[in-house]
Structures are given as structure tokens and as C-alpha cells.
């Protein structure tokens, strides 16, 4: 994967998260707090994958609920962390790590990044469902919409 494409995927992921946050911020009293669980999971996983690549010990706080303010801060921090990571590590670099069950794997940075972005998209879809069920119209977070803007 070309570094420019990797950076574009990260920019898309950041942009999509910002769009979700903007809708929540407009009507926080209407949207169930369950949405924070879904969004917190996105950032917990994204953080774990980042730490695996840089060979730091990752916490297993995949499901610890964070409020909107902290989620926005995490979105900013992880964007910076991942951009920095891509400046230091080629996307074809293989990463050895253990999953949360203690099993050993080896995966390329490119495949990890693809997984992280797809994982975020999946859970943003769940967040959109939560919004719709609360009577709130979510903004489009499709990659092609990002490309058009």
C-alpha cells in the first residue's frame, strides 16, 4: 500500500468520526448513551493496534465507555499517533503481536490499517442505527463522500 493511500485512509477515518461527533453534539439529550459504548470500542481497538505496531504493551480497554469529550480528544490523538507511525514504519513492514487471547500472529502494517479503518466503518454503521432509532438523522460517513469533499 502506498503511504499516500494509507494517509488518505486515516484522514477518512478521522473525518468520518468527526461527522458522527458533530451529530451527537447537536442533540446529546436525544441519543442514547449506548452510542458511547460503540464509539469507545472503535478507539480502544485503534489504540491497541497502534501499540502493537510500535511494540508497546496494549491495554485491553476495548469496551470501557468514554464520554464525547474524551472520544473527540482520542480522535485527535490517534490521528496524530497513526500519522507519525506511518512516517516511521513502511506499510509493508510485518508486525508480530499477540491477540487478546494470547495467540501469536504476524500481519503487515497495511493489513492492520485496512482492518482498523474497516472496523471503524462497521461500528460507525452501528452508531448510525442508534441515531436513527432515536429519531436523529446521521451524516453520511461513506469513503466516497469523503473523496468528493
MOSUL-V63018 format. One record per backbone hydrogen bond with DSSP energy under -1.0 kcal/mol. CO is the residue of the C=O (numbers start at 1). NH is the residue of the N-H. Records with the same first field share a line. If there is no record, write none. Layout:
CO = NH / NH
This chain:
2 = 6
3 = 7
4 = 8
5 = 9
6 = 10
7 = 11
8 = 12
9 = 13
10 = 14
11 = 15
12 = 16
13 = 17
14 = 18
15 = 19
16 = 20
17 = 21
18 = 22
19 = 23
20 = 24
21 = 25
22 = 26
23 = 27
27 = 30 / 31
32 = 35
33 = 36
34 = 38
35 = 39
36 = 40
37 = 41
38 = 42
39 = 43
40 = 44
41 = 45
42 = 46
43 = 47
44 = 48
45 = 49
46 = 50
47 = 51
48 = 52
49 = 53
50 = 54
51 = 56
61 = 64
67 = 71
68 = 72
69 = 73
70 = 74
71 = 75
72 = 76
73 = 77
74 = 78
75 = 79
76 = 80
77 = 81
78 = 82
79 = 83
80 = 84
81 = 85
82 = 86
83 = 87
84 = 88
85 = 89
90 = 93
91 = 110
93 = 109
95 = 107
97 = 105
99 = 102
103 = 99
105 = 97
107 = 95
108 = 112
109 = 113
110 = 114
111 = 115
112 = 116
113 = 117
114 = 118
115 = 119
116 = 120
117 = 121
118 = 122
119 = 123
120 = 124
121 = 125
122 = 126
123 = 127
124 = 128
125 = 129
126 = 130
127 = 131
128 = 132
129 = 133
130 = 134
131 = 136
132 = 135
142 = 146
143 = 147
144 = 148
145 = 149
